[in-house]
Each structure stands twice: as structure tokens, then as C-alpha cells.
């Protein structure tokens, strides 16, 4: 799992019921559009995301229609599992402020 994918999944898991659109996700993740949209496309192709265009009149709203993305039930389970596995591999913070491998003695 790449860092951009982990950031996107974390943004969705922060509020799994909330629909997210591109600018919203760019703000939450700090990712540029050229990184974000390929990640969204791959997650949708894998069945982890569902997407739909909002029904809005762009001239009345004063903006283009947004494409909202949500985690699918399969995506929700897979995202939680993938991020939990990633956390288990990450080094733990030591009391001194550095990082040490999980299970390493803190001397």
C-alpha cells in the first residue's frame, strides 16, 4: 500500500458515511489532483469505492457538478484491515521522541 492510498483510505474512514468529492479529499489528504484521481480510479476499479455524480444545475449552483465517492461495504472492511496491517508494521514512537521497531526494548 502506498502512502497516497493510505491517506485516501484514512480520509474515508474518518467518516465512512460521508460522501467525498475531489477537492474535499485533496484538502483532507494534502494530495494534488494528479495523485488523488488515479488512486480513486484504482480503488473504484477494485470495488472499494462507489461513485456517482450529484444532480445539480451547474448554473444555479454556480459550480460544476461534483462526483461523490463512498466506500462500499467491501471497501470499508478492506480499508480497515489494510490500515490496521499497515499500523502493525509501522515503528512505534519511543519516549525519547524517536522511532523504534515494534517490540524493541526502550533503553
Residue, then its C-alpha position, 0 to 999 in steps of 0.5 A: x500500500x502506498x502512502x497516497x492510498x493510505x491517506x485516501x483510505x484514512x480520509x474515508x474512514x474518518x467518516x465512512x458515511x460521508x460522501x467525498x468529492x475531489x477537492x474535499x479529499x485533496x484538502x483532507x489528504x494534502x494530495x494534488x489532483x494528479x495523485x488523488x484521481x488515479x488512486x480513486x480510479x484504482x480503488x473504484x476499479x477494485x470495488x472499494x469505492x462507489x461513485x456517482x455524480x450529484x444532480x445539480x444545475x451547474x448554473x444555479x449552483x454556480x459550480x460544476x457538478x461534483x462526483x461523490x465517492x463512498x466506500x462500499x461495504x467491501x471497501x470499508x472492511x478492506x480499508x480497515x484491515x489494510x490500515x490496521x496491517x499497515x499500523x502493525x508494521x509501522x515503528x512505534x514512537x519511543x519516549x525519547x521522541x524517536x522511532x523504534x521497531x515494534x517490540x524493541x526494548x526502550x533503553 
